[in-house]
Amino acid sequence: MTAASGAVRRARRAYLVVAVWVPLAVTTVAVVLMLTWLGELPAVVATHWNGAGEPDGFGPAWASPVLAAVLGYGLAALFAGVAAAAARTGEWGPTLRFLGALACGLSFFLMALVTATLAGQRGLEDAADAPSIVPALAVAGVLGLVTGAIAWWVQPAVAVSGGTVAISAEAMQLAPGERAVWLRTTTMARPGIIAVVGVALLMAALAVVLALTGGPLWGMFAGLAVLFGVLAATTCVFRVRVSADGLRVRSVAGFPRFGVPIDDVAAVSVVHVQPMAQFGGWGIRAGLDGRFGLVLRAGEAIQVERRQGRTFVVTVDDAATGASLLEALAARASRPR
């Protein structure tokens, strides 16, 4: 086992602890506590509070532990999937470390908030008398930030890319006045599609649970389910075009669209991309290193350093040819006329 692979193993183990095992334990404790309190709660409890912190939505008492279980176990499963996807690449980076910290902090925040709001209603005869949510929100927020910071700190700072570096594109030879266009289609990798669809299903499940229990937030989760459904339809397949106009990337649905005008191209290179390690996932992504782009799968990508704006990356087959043509067209456009 190399030093790099050993570092990745240690980072992955730490990630699994803070992003999966700790959230699973916290969720289990929260759910068990809430279940033991059911006999002390009114049949109908406050499940939503207005901007002033006063209860304005109600549902059956058993809805709170069900909601906590769906949220807690669902998020743990989602971040476990992230780790499984990253495990196949042999790479690791600060984005994954951030996701681990986010998972831990978010789990503590959600479980603390749901548990505290329910605990405040023990012994009440009328849920309308439930205390303000503001103190619980403040405590849960602080707890989430603190545990997220601790989760970041306990994970090792590992950045292993497998030795891949940006390779400057060699300009394609073009005859004077010769016109050339390069076209490709790029499709999101299966794990990315599963992740997007999985989140959509999780949001839909939460919407159903809240709708059946009278929770007022069911519409929000239904909207999120629709949003992720739209994302699945519009961000899974893109057309990539290199021409005298520059680099253009367009979804097969027509939107969204991205591009770098030929006059904005400063340098072109071919890079090897690992979505999880470098960008924290698939789709339209922004990396912690300042890059932005369309990361649909692991593998080769065209990387364009812009004269103005962030470096743009798009994963696509035969990236070397596309990058070579773009470099040639950019060099031609920059010559005095």
C-alpha positions in Angstrom: 0.0 0.0 0.0 1.5 3.4 -1.0 1.6 6.4 1.2 -1.1 8.1 -0.9 -3.5 5.2 -0.8 -2.9 4.9 3.0 -3.7 8.6 3.4 -6.9 8.2 1.4 -7.9 5.2 3.5 -7.5 7.2 6.7 -9.4 10.2 5.3 -12.2 7.9 4.1 -12.5 6.2 7.5 -12.7 9.6 9.2 -15.3 10.8 6.7 -17.5 7.7 7.3 -17.3 8.3 11.1 -18.4 12.0 11.0 -20.7 11.8 7.9 -22.4 8.4 8.4 -21.8 6.7 11.8 -22.1 9.7 14.1 -25.3 11.0 12.3 -26.8 7.5 12.4 -26.1 7.4 16.2 -27.5 10.9 16.8 -30.6 10.1 14.7 -31.2 6.9 16.6 -30.9 8.6 20.0 -33.2 11.4 18.9 -35.9 9.0 17.5 -35.8 6.7 20.6 -36.1 9.7 22.9 -39.1 11.1 21.0 -40.8 7.7 21.0 -40.5 7.4 24.7 -42.1 10.8 25.1 -45.2 10.0 23.1 -47.2 9.2 26.3 -46.3 12.6 27.8 -47.3 14.6 24.7 -50.7 15.9 23.5 -52.2 13.8 20.7 -51.6 16.8 18.4 -48.3 18.7 18.7 -46.9 21.9 17.1 -44.9 21.1 14.0 -44.4 24.6 12.6 -43.7 28.1 14.0 -44.2 31.5 12.3 -41.6 34.2 12.0 -42.3 35.4 15.5 -41.5 31.9 16.9 -45.1 31.1 17.7 -46.7 27.7 16.7 -49.0 28.0 13.7 -49.0 24.4 12.3 -49.9 21.2 14.0 -49.8 17.4 13.4 -49.9 14.1 15.2 -47.2 13.5 17.9 -45.8 10.5 16.1 -45.0 12.6 13.0 -41.9 14.1 14.7 -40.0 10.9 15.2 -41.0 9.7 11.7 -39.8 13.0 10.2 -36.5 12.8 12.2 -36.0 9.2 11.0 -36.6 10.0 7.4 -34.3 13.1 7.6 -31.5 11.5 9.7 -31.3 8.1 8.1 -31.9 9.5 4.6 -29.0 12.0 4.9 -26.7 9.3 6.3 -27.5 7.0 3.4 -26.9 9.9 0.9 -23.5 10.7 2.3 -22.6 7.0 2.6 -23.3 6.9 -1.2 -20.9 9.8 -1.6 -18.2 7.9 0.2 -18.9 4.8 -1.9 -18.6 6.7 -5.1 -15.3 8.3 -4.0 -13.9 5.0 -2.9 -13.7 3.8 -6.5 -11.5 6.7 -7.6 -8.6 6.3 -5.2 -8.6 10.1 -4.9 -9.5 12.5 -2.1 -9.7 16.2 -1.6 -10.9 19.2 0.6 -14.4 19.1 -1.0 -15.0 15.6 0.5 -13.7 16.8 3.8 -16.1 19.7 3.7 -19.0 17.4 2.8 -18.2 15.2 5.8 -18.3 18.3 8.1 -21.5 19.5 6.5 -23.2 16.1 7.0 -22.2 16.0 10.7 -23.2 19.5 11.5 -26.5 19.3 9.5 -27.5 16.1 11.3 -26.8 17.6 14.7 -28.7 20.7 13.8 -31.8 18.9 12.5 -32.0 16.3 15.3 -31.4 18.9 18.0 -34.1 21.2 16.5 -36.8 18.5 16.1 -36.0 16.9 19.5 -36.0 20.2 21.4 -39.2 21.5 19.9 -40.9 18.2 20.9 -39.4 18.2 24.4 -40.8 21.6 25.1 -44.3 20.2 24.6 -44.1 17.4 27.1 -46.9 17.7 29.7 -48.9 20.2 27.7 -52.7 19.8 27.2 -52.9 22.1 24.2 -50.1 22.3 21.6 -51.0 25.9 21.0 -49.2 26.6 24.3 -45.9 25.2 22.9 -43.0 27.5 23.7 -41.3 29.7 21.1 -39.0 27.9 18.7 -36.4 30.7 18.8 -34.3 29.3 21.8 -34.3 25.8 20.3 -33.3 27.2 16.9 -30.4 29.1 18.4 -29.1 26.2 20.4 -29.5 23.8 17.4 -27.7 26.3 15.2 -24.7 26.7 17.5 -24.6 22.9 18.0 -24.6 22.3 14.3 -21.8 24.9 13.7 -19.7 23.5 16.5 -20.0 19.8 15.5 -19.4 20.7 11.9 -16.2 22.5 12.8 -15.1 19.5 15.0 -15.9 17.1 12.1 -13.7 19.2 9.8 -10.9 19.3 12.3 -10.9 15.5 13.0 -10.6 14.6 9.3 -7.1 14.6 8.0 -6.2 17.2 5.4 -5.7 14.9 2.5 -5.4 15.9 -1.2 -4.6 13.0 -3.5 -5.2 13.4 -7.2 -3.4 10.4 -8.5 -0.7 12.5 -9.9 -2.9 14.0 -12.7 -2.1 17.5 -13.8 -3.3 19.9 -16.4 -1.7 19.2 -19.8 -1.5 22.2 -22.0 -3.3 21.7 -25.3 -1.2 21.7 -28.4 -2.8 23.9 -31.1 -4.2 21.9 -34.0 -2.7 22.8 -37.4 -5.3 24.8 -39.4 -4.8 26.2 -42.9 -5.4 29.9 -43.3 -9.1 30.6 -43.5 -9.9 26.9 -42.7 -13.1 26.4 -40.7 -13.5 23.6 -38.2 -16.1 22.6 -35.7 -15.8 19.9 -33.0 -19.0 18.4 -31.5 -19.6 15.9 -28.7 -22.3 14.7 -26.4 -21.5 14.2 -22.7 -23.7 12.3 -20.3 -23.8 12.2 -16.5 -22.3 9.1 -14.9 -24.7 6.6 -13.4 -23.8 7.4 -9.7 -24.6 11.1 -10.4 -28.0 10.3 -11.9 -28.7 8.0 -8.9 -27.7 10.8 -6.5 -30.0 13.4 -8.2 -32.9 10.9 -8.4 -32.3 9.8 -4.8 -32.6 13.3 -3.5 -35.7 13.8 -5.5 -37.2 10.7 -4.0 -36.1 11.7 -0.5 -37.9 15.1 -0.9 -41.0 13.3 -2.2 -41.0 10.9 0.7 -40.8 13.8 3.2 -43.6 15.6 1.3 -45.8 12.5 1.6 -45.1 12.0 5.3 -45.8 15.6 6.1 -49.0 15.6 3.9 -50.3 12.5 5.7 -49.5 14.0 9.1 -50.8 17.4 8.5 -47.4 19.1 8.5 -47.5 22.5 6.8 -44.2 22.1 5.1 -45.3 19.3 2.8 -45.6 21.8 -0.1 -42.0 23.0 0.3 -40.7 19.4 0.1 -43.0 18.6 -2.8 -41.6 21.7 -4.6 -38.0 20.5 -3.9 -38.9 17.1 -5.3 -40.1 18.7 -8.5 -37.0 20.9 -8.6 -34.7 17.9 -8.4 -36.8 16.1 -11.0 -36.3 19.1 -13.3 -32.6 19.0 -12.6 -32.5 15.4 -13.5 -34.2 16.2 -16.8 -32.0 19.2 -17.7 -28.5 18.5 -16.3 -27.8 14.9 -17.3 -27.0 15.2 -21.0 -25.2 18.1 -22.7 -23.9 19.0 -26.2 -20.4 20.4 -26.3 -19.3 22.5 -29.3 -16.0 24.1 -30.2 -16.0 26.5 -33.0 -14.7 30.0 -34.0 -17.1 31.4 -31.5 -15.4 29.6 -28.6 -16.6 26.8 -26.3 -20.3 26.3 -26.0 -22.1 23.8 -23.7 -25.9 23.3 -23.9 -28.3 20.9 -22.2 -30.3 18.7 -24.6 -33.3 20.3 -23.0 -32.1 23.7 -24.3 -31.3 25.1 -20.9 -29.0 25.7 -19.0 -26.2 26.9 -21.3 -22.6 27.8 -20.6 -19.7 28.9 -22.7 -16.4 30.8 -23.1 -16.2 33.3 -26.0 -13.2 32.8 -28.1 -11.8 36.3 -27.1 -12.0 35.2 -23.4 -9.8 32.1 -23.9 -6.5 32.6 -22.2 -5.2 29.0 -22.1 -6.6 25.6 -22.8 -5.6 22.3 -21.2 -6.7 18.7 -20.8 -7.3 17.6 -17.2 -8.4 14.4 -15.4 -11.4 15.1 -13.2 -12.7 13.1 -10.2 -16.1 14.6 -9.4 -16.3 13.6 -5.8 -12.7 14.4 -4.8 -12.4 17.7 -6.7 -16.0 19.0 -7.0 -18.0 17.2 -4.3 -20.3 15.5 -6.8 -21.7 15.6 -10.4 -23.5 18.2 -12.4 -23.0 22.0 -12.5 -20.3 22.4 -9.9 -18.0 24.9 -8.3 -14.8 23.6 -6.8 -13.1 24.9 -3.7 -10.1 25.6 -5.9 -12.0 28.3 -7.8 -12.9 26.3 -10.9 -16.5 26.1 -12.2 -18.0 23.9 -14.8 -20.0 20.9 -15.9 -18.7 17.8 -14.2 -20.8 14.8 -15.4 -18.4 12.0 -14.9 -14.9 11.0 -14.0 -12.2 11.2 -16.7 -10.8 13.6 -19.2 -12.1 17.2 -19.5 -11.4 20.4 -21.3 -10.2 23.1 -19.0 -10.3 26.8 -20.1 -8.6 29.5 -18.2 -10.4 32.7 -19.0 -9.1 36.2 -19.3 -12.0 37.3 -17.2 -13.9 35.1 -14.8 -13.4 31.6 -13.3 -11.6 28.7 -15.0 -14.2 26.6 -16.8 -14.2 22.8 -16.9 -16.3 20.4 -18.9 -15.9 16.6 -18.8 -16.2 15.1 -22.3 -14.8 12.2 -24.4 -11.9 13.0 -26.8 -11.2 16.2 -24.7 -7.7 16.4 -26.3 -9.1 17.0 -29.8 -11.6 19.6 -28.6 -8.9 21.4 -26.5 -6.5 21.3 -29.4 -9.0 22.9 -31.8 -10.0 25.5 -29.2 -6.4 26.4 -28.6 -5.8 26.8 -32.4 -8.9 28.9 -32.9 -8.1 31.1 -29.8 -4.6 31.7 -31.2 -6.0 32.6 -34.6 -8.5 35.0 -33.0 -5.7 36.8 -31.0 -3.5 37.6 -34.0 -3.5 41.1 -35.3 -5.7 41.6 -38.4 
